[in-house]
Amino acid sequence: MKYKPVLLILVFIGMAISLDSFAQKKGDPLFQAPLGIAAYTFRNEFPKGVEHTLDIIQEMGFTEYEGGTAGLTPEEFKKLCAERGISIPSTGTGFEQLEEDPQAVADRVKALGANYVMCAWIPHKGDFTKANADRAIKAFNEGGKVLKENGIIFKYHVHGYEFQPYENGTLLDYIIENTDPEYVSLQMDVMWTHFGGGDPVSLLKKYGDRWVSLHLKDFRKGAPKDMTGLTGPENDVPLGTGELDIPGILRESNKIGIKHMFIEDESDHELENLPKSIAYLKSLKY
């Protein structure tokens, strides 16, 4: 039997819809990654004791950790995490460290056993400028190449100040379009993206698999926003209680195939807020 082109197209569309429906059934969880935590969340607890803090992280059900070693050697910290069933897929680096000695960054990341390293801040004074972006593009491409040669994926953590208008888009678009996808991936902090004027869902769609992980947090309804990348802890609220479209973000992240999502609570009530955020994530279904 010979099918006309239009009929074939309809058949293929039907097959695609059927396969998509099979992949994501009604009632499946929207949050499909391991439960991850960003180290900054526990900035008030780590000074009270590393093991004490890791015990809290374990008791809350977190199995992935992103961040530093709280003053311990990478080997010591990795051991304490492993004893609690916590893996360390990702850690961080300062911009200047990456710019000046990416091999030293790679050595530290390897000692920790991580596969990713992220940079969360590009130095700038006042408004973020094209000159700042150009410096970052050079550092990211060159440092990312060294990291890849060491088996490590570099990612830039979007922080909200990069949404200054530039040409037909923003300086964030300029950075993404001028960094080599082979050496530079992206981590979306969904709250800072929203805070700077970006649309997390649209940006996930636009840049697809350049995004490899998320920081999950929510922003207080009606609070003022700008492009400083800075706001008070009172504006960080439990997931699902603020302005962000968390279900939409998770749906798009699942389509892209993002495997690592880290809750980051920057409030002064993280021990109260985290159980609420976890319960909200677990309640979300297709």
KOLVEX-72255 format. One line per 10 residues: for each residue z, y, x of N, C-alpha, C. Coordinates in pm, whole numbers, plus 50000, padded with zeros to 5 digits. Last residue first. Layout:
N
Z/Y/X/Z/Y/X/Z/Y/X; ...
//
This chain:
286
53676/51430/50261/53539/51460/50219/53529/51453/50068; 54005/51580/50291/53913/51467/50269/53773/51517/50238; 54313/51673/50428/54175/51710/50400/54084/51588/50394; 54562/51600/50512/54536/51600/50367/54390/51622/50334; 54578/51636/50782/54572/51498/50733/54542/51490/50584; 54601/51916/50791/54483/51849/50847/54468/51708/50790; 54858/51943/50670/54737/52001/50608/54612/51932/50659; 55025/51819/50855/55016/51765/50719/54891/51817/50648; 54987/51994/51073/54948/51852/51083/54930/51792/50944; 55096/52230/50972/54955/52225/51011/54904/52082/51018
55361/52152/50933/55282/52198/50818/55133/52190/50850; 55445/52092/51194/55440/51984/51092/55358/52023/50969; 55412/52362/51309/55327/52248/51348/55328/52135/51246; 55609/52542/51213/55470/52550/51165/55388/52425/51194; 55848/52489/51341/55843/52485/51194/55699/52474/51145; 55777/52519/51604/55840/52393/51565/55845/52377/51413; 55673/52784/51614/55585/52668/51631/55648/52537/51585; 55728/53051/51567/55791/52949/51483/55715/52818/51492; 55590/53252/51674/55723/53231/51731/55799/53124/51653; 55246/53140/51719/55353/53209/51649/55484/53191/51725
55037/53001/51817/55084/53112/51899/55193/53193/51829; 54939/52682/51834/55021/52769/51750/55080/52878/51839; 54664/52490/51835/54734/52588/51918/54808/52683/51827; 54539/52165/51829/54612/52268/51756/54677/52360/51858; 54233/52062/51947/54371/52089/51987/54431/52197/51898; 54002/51810/51943/54049/51927/51869/54198/51944/51895; 53724/51636/52051/53856/51682/52091/53890/51812/52017; 53466/51573/51970/53563/51463/51980/53706/51509/52011; 53196/51671/51773/53307/51716/51857/53419/51612/51852; 52956/51631/51636/53013/51521/51712/53125/51562/51806
52831/51787/51450/52794/51807/51591/52844/51690/51677; 52963/51700/51222/52818/51684/51232/52773/51694/51377; 53224/51781/51280/53194/51638/51270/53044/51611/51281; 53192/52057/51265/53230/51996/51393/53201/51846/51393; 53141/52088/50993/53034/52119/51089/53064/52057/51225; 53392/52008/50890/53267/51941/50848/53157/51964/50951; 53566/52191/51011/53575/52049/51043/53448/51975/51004; 53483/52430/50890/53479/52417/51036/53481/52269/51074; 53541/52378/50622/53403/52402/50664/53385/52385/50813; 53826/52355/50632/53741/52242/50591/53596/52258/50636
53895/52623/50725/53919/52505/50809/53836/52384/50763; 53815/52917/50714/53760/52805/50637/53774/52677/50720; 54093/53144/50752/53982/53062/50804/53943/52949/50710; 54313/53290/50667/54180/53333/50626/54068/53235/50660; 54589/53064/50597/54531/53192/50639/54389/53211/50590; 54681/52815/50552/54750/52923/50480/54689/53060/50511; 54554/52628/50708/54538/52617/50563/54605/52727/50485; 54795/52612/50964/54660/52583/50919/54657/52568/50767; 55041/52875/50980/55004/52733/50970/54862/52715/50917; 54938/53174/51169/55005/53108/51057/54964/52960/51051
54964/53456/51352/54929/53315/51366/55009/53236/51263; 55073/53703/51329/54944/53681/51263/54892/53539/51279; 55296/53719/51481/55316/53714/51337/55186/53687/51261; 55213/53757/51740/55243/53620/51697/55263/53608/51547; 54938/54000/51747/55078/53961/51750/55102/53820/51699; 54644/53974/51958/54711/54009/51833/54853/53954/51837; 54345/54005/52140/54491/54010/52144/54544/54048/52006; 54081/54053/52163/54125/53919/52198/54276/53910/52204; 53974/54292/52080/54058/54294/52200/54089/54153/52250; 53825/54354/51854/53762/54277/51961/53842/54283/52091
54013/54296/51547/53935/54380/51638/53874/54291/51746; 54186/54307/51231/54111/54235/51334/54036/54335/51421; 54491/54300/51037/54379/54370/51101/54317/54288/51214; 54546/54059/50773/54589/54123/50897/54469/54190/50965; 54460/53917/50550/54468/54062/50542/54512/54132/50669; 54631/53623/50627/54543/53691/50533/54567/53841/50534; 54659/53519/50963/54725/53571/50844/54629/53652/50757; 54467/53246/51075/54498/53389/51088/54550/53444/50956; 54511/52931/51251/54472/53012/51135/54526/53153/51150; 54361/52699/51488/54471/52781/51438/54420/52872/51328
54238/52480/51718/54258/52501/51575/54381/52587/51551; 53993/52478/51952/54134/52512/51934/54148/52548/51786; 53756/52214/52017/53807/52325/51936/53953/52351/51967; 53468/52112/52216/53605/52099/52166/53644/52224/52089; 53201/52152/52268/53255/52019/52296/53400/52002/52252; 52901/52311/52194/53044/52308/52164/53096/52166/52188; 52641/52246/52230/52704/52322/52338/52856/52322/52320; 52549/52122/52000/52627/52041/52094/52667/52114/52222; 52525/52423/51820/52528/52277/51817/52612/52211/51924; 52479/52688/51784/52478/52640/51922/52509/52490/51934
52470/52725/51503/52372/52790/51589/52362/52724/51727; 52689/52586/51396/52553/52546/51359/52452/52600/51461; 52896/52733/51512/52887/52589/51537/52746/52539/51507; 52840/52980/51397/52824/52964/51542/52820/52817/51582; 52899/52930/51127/52763/52970/51165/52739/52950/51314; 53174/52873/51148/53081/52772/51097/52938/52804/51140; 53288/53118/51254/53296/52989/51325/53193/52887/51278; 53159/53423/51292/53171/53323/51185/53173/53185/51250; 53328/53696/51458/53233/53587/51450/53260/53495/51332; 53522/53886/51492/53412/53917/51402/53306/53810/51392
53745/53822/51633/53649/53911/51697/53529/53945/51611; 53870/53644/51461/53937/53770/51491/53839/53871/51551; 53702/53418/51477/53714/53492/51352/53770/53632/51377; 53764/53348/51742/53626/53373/51701/53624/53457/51575; 54037/53304/51727/53989/53418/51806/53843/53450/51773; 54034/53074/51557/54099/53198/51516/54049/53317/51594; 53892/52882/51701/53839/52926/51572/53904/53056/51525; 53775/52860/52004/53903/52889/51943/53869/52953/51809; 53541/52636/52115/53566/52740/52016/53713/52745/51978; 53411/52587/52428/53523/52551/52341/53545/52666/52244
53107/52475/52580/53185/52575/52508/53301/52512/52432; 52958/52423/52908/52978/52390/52767/53072/52494/52707; 52751/52436/53177/52845/52519/53099/52844/52475/52953; 52561/52277/53299/52683/52309/53374/52789/52380/53292; 52355/52241/53126/52390/52128/53211/52525/52150/53280; 52309/52486/53011/52380/52385/52932/52423/52263/53014; 52363/52772/53198/52290/52645/53198/52367/52541/53119; 52366/53088/53036/52434/52985/53113/52361/52853/53094; 52235/53255/52865/52208/53269/53008/52291/53178/53097; 52324/53208/52608/52181/53192/52634/52146/53198/52784
52597/53269/52633/52554/53132/52601/52409/53110/52640; 52587/53547/52688/52650/53452/52781/52598/53310/52757; 52457/53641/52455/52399/53665/52588/52455/53567/52690; 52640/53574/52256/52507/53514/52255/52443/53526/52393; 52844/53747/52343/52866/53602/52343/52732/53529/52341; 52734/53994/52300/52748/53951/52439/52785/53803/52448; 52504/53946/52021/52630/53989/52081/52633/53947/52228; 52188/54051/51921/52304/53967/51891/52431/54027/51949; 51976/54192/52014/51969/54147/51874/52087/54058/51835; 52166/54386/52230/52030/54358/52187/52030/54311/52042
52495/54340/52139/52404/54348/52253/52266/54301/52209; 52827/54418/52030/52683/54408/52002/52601/54421/52131; 53097/54209/52123/53035/54341/52134/52885/54327/52109; 53227/53968/52121/53139/53996/52009/53088/54141/52007; 53416/53895/52303/53277/53882/52346/53177/53921/52236; 53675/53878/52227/53632/54009/52277/53483/54012/52309; 53718/53607/52153/53708/53711/52051/53663/53848/52098; 53719/53386/52318/53847/53452/52292/53838/53575/52203; 53602/53060/52395/53572/53189/52332/53701/53255/52283; 53612/52902/52686/53692/52913/52565/53672/53053/52505
53371/52710/52848/53426/52845/52829/53489/52852/52690; 53400/52417/53044/53377/52480/52913/53440/52618/52911; 53270/52163/53258/53330/52296/53243/53300/52350/53104; 53337/51832/53325/53264/51921/53235/53339/52054/53225; 53310/51647/53628/53393/51725/53535/53304/51817/53453; 53204/51523/53852/53222/51444/53730/53304/51514/53623; 53141/51686/54058/53267/51612/54070/53300/51532/53943; 52921/51813/53970/52902/51726/54086/53027/51641/54113; 53043/51975/53779/52961/51860/53735/52940/51761/53849; 53163/52162/53950/53246/52074/53868/53167/51952/53821
52938/52289/54055/53030/52219/54145/53116/52120/54066; 52838/52399/53816/52757/52305/53893/52845/52222/53987; 53038/52575/53738/53009/52459/53654/52927/52354/53726; 53014/52771/53935/53133/52685/53930/53110/52560/53849; 52759/52874/53864/52784/52823/53998/52905/52729/54000; 52790/52941/53590/52680/52857/53635/52708/52794/53771; 53024/53100/53599/53019/52979/53518/52908/52885/53564; 52956/53315/53767/53070/53228/53801/53063/53096/53726; 52736/53423/53623/52721/53377/53762/52831/53279/53798; 52860/53489/53380/52744/53398/53383/52726/53340/53523
53056/53676/53461/53095/53545/53408/52979/53445/53414; 52896/53891/53539/52986/53828/53637/53026/53689/53591; 52779/53945/53291/52696/53902/53403/52780/53835/53511; 53001/54032/53143/52930/53910/53103/52845/53856/53218; 53062/54268/53277/53161/54159/53271/53093/54027/53238; 52825/54405/53218/52860/54376/53358/52964/54266/53366; 52845/54431/52942/52741/54344/52996/52770/54310/53142; 53203/54431/52859/53072/54491/52884/52971/54388/52935; 53478/54481/52645/53403/54384/52724/53259/54434/52737; 53681/54772/52659/53578/54694/52593/53509/54600/52692
53946/54739/52892/53892/54802/52773/53790/54713/52706; 53836/54541/53153/53926/54651/53117/53866/54724/52998; 53833/54190/53229/53768/54313/53187/53874/54416/53152; 53789/53847/53310/53852/53976/53341/53768/54094/53293; 53783/53612/53056/53698/53677/53155/53759/53814/53185; 53962/53326/52971/53963/53473/52977/53872/53520/53089; 53972/53049/52977/53999/53114/52849/53992/53267/52854; 53804/52767/53086/53846/52902/53125/53857/52983/52997; 53872/52416/53115/53826/52533/53041/53882/52661/53102; 53754/52098/53204/53838/52212/53242/53782/52335/53172
53760/51745/53141/53715/51880/53110/53810/51981/53173; 53884/51514/53212/53738/51515/53216/53679/51653/53196; 54180/51449/53414/54108/51511/53302/53958/51504/53323; 54349/51364/53612/54277/51262/53536/54201/51317/53417; 54472/51524/53789/54535/51514/53658/54469/51406/53572; 54298/51512/53998/54433/51461/54019/54507/51441/53887; 54081/51646/53884/54070/51503/53911/54208/51441/53932; 54180/51907/53884/54147/51841/53757/54140/51690/53775; 54203/51955/54158/54323/51956/54073/54297/51884/53942; 53936/51942/54238/54034/51850/54297/54159/51841/54210
53823/52155/54093/53780/52017/54067/53883/51917/54120; 53947/52371/54216/53969/52347/54073/53935/52201/54041; 53835/52345/54468/53981/52330/54453/54017/52305/54308; 53571/52402/54401/53604/52269/54450/53754/52243/54441; 53569/52673/54329/53554/52571/54223/53587/52430/54271; 53691/52935/54429/53700/52801/54490/53688/52692/54384; 53624/53176/54292/53645/53175/54437/53641/53036/54500; 53585/53119/54020/53489/53202/54091/53500/53184/54243; 53811/52974/53951/53679/52915/53936/53576/52988/54021; 54006/53168/54005/54010/53038/54073/53873/52972/54069
53937/53368/53824/53924/53393/53968/53927/53263/54048; 53996/53241/53576/53859/53282/53610/53842/53298/53761; 54209/52950/53580/54188/53094/53576/54047/53128/53621; 54173/52653/53384/54165/52722/53512/54155/52872/53488; 54309/52358/53217/54253/52492/53226/54245/52543/53369; 54212/52033/53088/54309/52127/53142/54241/52262/53155; 54175/51730/52898/54130/51863/52938/54245/51946/52993; 54282/51486/52829/54136/51494/52848/54091/51626/52910; 54539/51322/52874/54510/51461/52913/54359/51473/52936; 54737/51130/52637/54632/51145/52738/54605/51293/52762
55040/50981/52571/54966/51107/52561/54862/51113/52673; 55234/50784/52573/55109/50760/52502/55024/50883/52483; 55443/50832/52736/55461/50868/52595/55332/50850/52514; 55361/50773/52987/55477/50698/52936/55499/50722/52787; 55168/50971/53020/55125/50832/52997/55238/50748/52941; 55331/51194/53075/55250/51188/52953/55212/51044/52919; 55439/51120/53321/55529/51146/53208/55452/51140/53075; 55202/51104/53474/55286/50986/53455/55377/51004/53333; 55114/51369/53474/55030/51265/53415/55113/51141/53384; 55319/51488/53623/55300/51523/53483/55219/51417/53410
55285/51372/53877/55412/51359/53805/55393/51383/53656; 55020/51451/53939/55055/51309/53932/55183/51287/53853; 55034/51733/53945/54950/51665/53847/54988/51518/53829; 55378/51835/53976/55251/51798/54036/55166/51730/53929; 55511/52084/53746/55514/51955/53815/55382/51933/53888; 55472/52317/53600/55542/52325/53728/55551/52195/53805; 55319/52239/53377/55455/52292/53360/55537/52288/53490; 55055/52174/53400/55153/52069/53430/55297/52119/53429; 54827/52293/53140/54879/52277/53274/54991/52176/53283; 54609/52143/52889/54684/52250/52952/54730/52214/53091
54609/51940/52612/54525/52024/52696/54610/52134/52757; 54655/51608/52500/54717/51732/52550/54615/51807/52633; 54681/51368/52239/54601/51436/52341/54663/51572/52373; 54856/51284/52051/54814/51184/52150/54721/51241/52256; 55129/51376/51849/55016/51418/51930/54984/51312/52035; 55352/51325/51693/55234/51242/51675/55113/51282/51756; 55596/51435/51729/55511/51497/51627/55380/51420/51606; 55691/51289/51943/55752/51267/51811/55668/51327/51699; 55539/51401/52155/55521/51261/52114/55573/51237/51972; 55647/51659/52161/55504/51640/52139/55475/51498/52092
55913/51598/52223/55881/51664/52096/55734/51642/52060; 55874/51490/52478/55932/51408/52372/55903/51466/52235; 55783/51711/52615/55689/51601/52591/55743/51505/52485; 56024/51854/52623/55910/51906/52549/55809/51797/52518; 56188/51689/52783/56233/51729/52649/56114/51773/52565; 56038/51694/53019/56050/51568/52943/56095/51595/52800; 56067/51968/53089/55936/51910/53064/55946/51783/52981; 56283/52216/52966/56270/52083/53024/56138/52020/52988; 56279/52472/52889/56403/52398/52858/56400/52257/52917; 56023/52562/52941/56131/52606/53030/56264/52534/53006
55885/52440/52716/55873/52384/52851/55981/52434/52947; 55928/52605/52489/56003/52480/52506/55998/52427/52649; 55760/52819/52482/55904/52846/52470/55988/52723/52497; 55508/52704/52497/55549/52794/52605/55698/52825/52601; 55372/52529/52331/55509/52497/52370/55560/52581/52487; 55116/52630/52303/55199/52616/52184/55346/52599/52222; 54990/52591/52542/55050/52723/52517/55140/52722/52395; 54873/52334/52530/55001/52353/52598/55069/52485/52564; 54748/52208/52228/54727/52298/52341/54861/52337/52399; 54706/51876/52113/54791/51996/52120/54755/52077/52244
54539/51651/51882/54558/51715/52011/54642/51841/52002; 54478/51352/51741/54561/51471/51720/54595/51532/51856; 54130/51259/51761/54271/51234/51792/54351/51364/51774; 53925/51358/51473/53955/51351/51617/54098/51304/51639; 53876/51405/51209/53840/51273/51261/53867/51258/51410; 53947/51547/50917/53991/51556/51056/53976/51419/51120; 53862/51444/50676/53781/51548/50740/53818/51562/50887; 53866/51099/50585/53935/51217/50638/53838/51316/50700; 53692/50998/50283/53715/50987/50428/53787/51111/50478; 53634/51069/50025/53770/51021/50051/53799/50997/50198
53305/50967/50035/53403/51047/49964/53541/50985/49984; 53184/50891/50362/53210/50855/50224/53313/50950/50162; 52958/50933/50585/53075/51009/50540/53096/50982/50391; 52759/50739/50612/52839/50777/50728/52967/50848/50686; 52643/50725/50360/52710/50606/50411/52804/50643/50525; 52530/50975/50343/52635/50940/50247/52714/50819/50295; 52342/50952/50543/52449/51050/50557/52564/51018/50464; 52176/50754/50432/52247/50725/50556/52363/50821/50576; 52083/50894/50204/52156/50769/50187/52238/50737/50311; 51946/51105/50323/52062/51133/50237/52149/51010/50222
51749/50957/50454/51842/51039/50532/51967/51070/50451; 51612/50840/50240/51679/50754/50339/51783/50833/50417; 51513/51070/50115/51606/50983/50045/51683/50893/50138; 51340/51158/50316/51453/51242/50275/51559/51158/50205; 51157/50945/50316/51238/50970/50435/51359/51057/50402; 51047/50976/50056/51113/50851/50094/51207/50874/50212; 50933/51228/50077/51041/51206/49981/51119/51080/50014; 50734/51174/50268/50840/51272/50298/50958/51250/50206; 50576/50997/50124/50645/50951/50245/50759/51044/50280; 50479/51166/49928/50564/51054/49888/50642/51002/50008
50321/51336/50084/50435/51392/50009/50533/51282/49971; 50121/51155/50189/50218/51226/50275/50340/51278/50202; 50097/50848/49999/50053/50985/50025/50160/51055/50109; 50086/50518/50124/50162/50626/50063/50098/50760/50095; 49917/50224/50054/49912/50348/50130/49988/50456/50054; 50000/49880/50085/50000/50000/50000/50000/50124/50088
//
